[in-house]
């Protein structure tokens, strides 16, 4: 048996390569486990497991324990991971897909926590290590599937080159190691699985491959609903003209009962999620992703930003994929049967990625969601490399490998910069990028070239007023009123409400807003100045500034507010005084000043 394995490894260099890479990634990841593994988005995906097995609250009927957990462990700035039903009751923000993939390793961690004497709270060290290593298994599975896919079209040499480029020359290395608890690791595995099953089904049309396609896409959808668009890959595979389309339709008709069975099996996969939605909301389908500041704007995609922006442009930070896009031409020339499936699916999926208002996708390296489609893009990249190598020209081969080597070097160096705080994951500008290009440290002068700093853990301090110009946009002394000030009686819930379209405030990406005013209110009053940006879906960037007790005297107050990342310039900057209990409120000398970056 050992002899057979040895023969298999050394007769297939790519099998040995993938094995060694997988082992190396496991070791690297194990050496970089932190106590914040279940933080931010990962917390939202993970919540159903401690809720079910530890807190006995599988439906998340009470979010008090989540609030206490977050206060204790500081896992997230705000609990956006808990959404709400139409009646305002708590519910999970994300779908159950990732918790399904975490579940086995959560239970292993739970078991080891008991044996080793750790707290069985779902967040102690055994849980972190078990889930981290479990998700690395998904990473390894994805790599072995990629090898199978590539060997279908290329020889061992080109397949090996492509695997090295994938792992070391793209943002794969960051998100499938240090960030492997995020959905992208599972999505990469599933997209590889669906692509492999698609290839196999179109060879001999076996039921098991059709089932694999359907189950894979169903699980992708449960992890991230927009990934249902990956269905275009199997639908378009092998369709390149009218004749091939008619032939595929005939085959699908002949297999109609198999398709029916597969559809029913997929429906079963969605039952837990649908049952949860119905139990919590009375609706079979419910959009729990309630975040007015972030969403899908299909009619205003950020195509150029997503591709080339210094903030997170995909081709800027993962330049090797330029060759993959060029490779689509060679794919069209050499293998027209699969070109439409790969090209059209890529275009549709990229358009959706670029249509997300937060197109930079948080603190990722390069454009994180594109990793899901690397199994598709490696094929045209392979055709590009294959075409160059078959020219048998030394200078051309030299240019190719020099370019690929530079892309790998740049990717690794910029990844090092990101890990060491030189490359900023949120705020990089063109000026900052070139000021720190290939540098190992950053100066205070360089930092001034970054986008505005938005603190993720709390209120941002306006400490650099000298870099801004100011303009007063509202000044009210109310001298025209009988009492010389504005008086709001206790029956009015809101006072001094104002709305201003953001495009009327500034042409920049943000402004600081400073408000000065005097007020008089009863000591038992619960009154806040509420400031936000508002749109049809609801407010975002919402902040409240509670008014202190006055002790029967006029009180002066100043607040400072940084506008959030603006989804649309037509969204309105809004503020008003909000009275949580019936109270009289008097306001005078109200002034609003905006500060624009010079």
Buried (B, 14 or more C-beta within 10 A) or exposed (E): EEEEEEEEBEEBEBBBBBBEBBEEBBEEBEEEBEEBBBBBBBBBBBBBBBBBBBBEBEBBEEBEBBEEBBEEBEBBEEBBBBBBBEEEBBBBBBBBBBBBBBBEBBBBBBEBBEEEEBEBBBBBBBBBBBBBBBBBBBBBBBBBBBBBBBBEBBEBEBBBBBBBBBBBBBBBBBBBBBBBBBBBBBBBBBBBBBBBBBBBBBEEBEBEBBBBBBBBBBBBBBBBBBBEBBBBBBBBBBBBEEEBBEEBEEEBEEBEEBBEBBEEEBEEBBEBBBEBBEEBBEEEEBEBBEBBBBBEBEEEBBEEBBBEBBBBBBBBBBBBBBBBBBBBBBBBEEBEEBBBBBBBBBEEBBBBBBBBBEBBBEBBBBBBBBBBBBBBBBBBBBBBBBBBBEEEEEEEBEEBBEBBEEBBEBBEBBBEBBEEEBBBBBBBBEEBBEBBEEEEEBEEEBBEBBBBBBEEEEEBEBEEEEEBEEEEBBEBBBEEEEEEBBBBEEEBBEBBEBEBEBEEBBEEEBBBBBBBBBBBBBEEBEBBBBBBBBBEEEBBBBBBBEBEEBEEEEBEBEBBBBBBBBBBEEBBBBBBBBBEEEBBBBBBBBBBBBBBBE
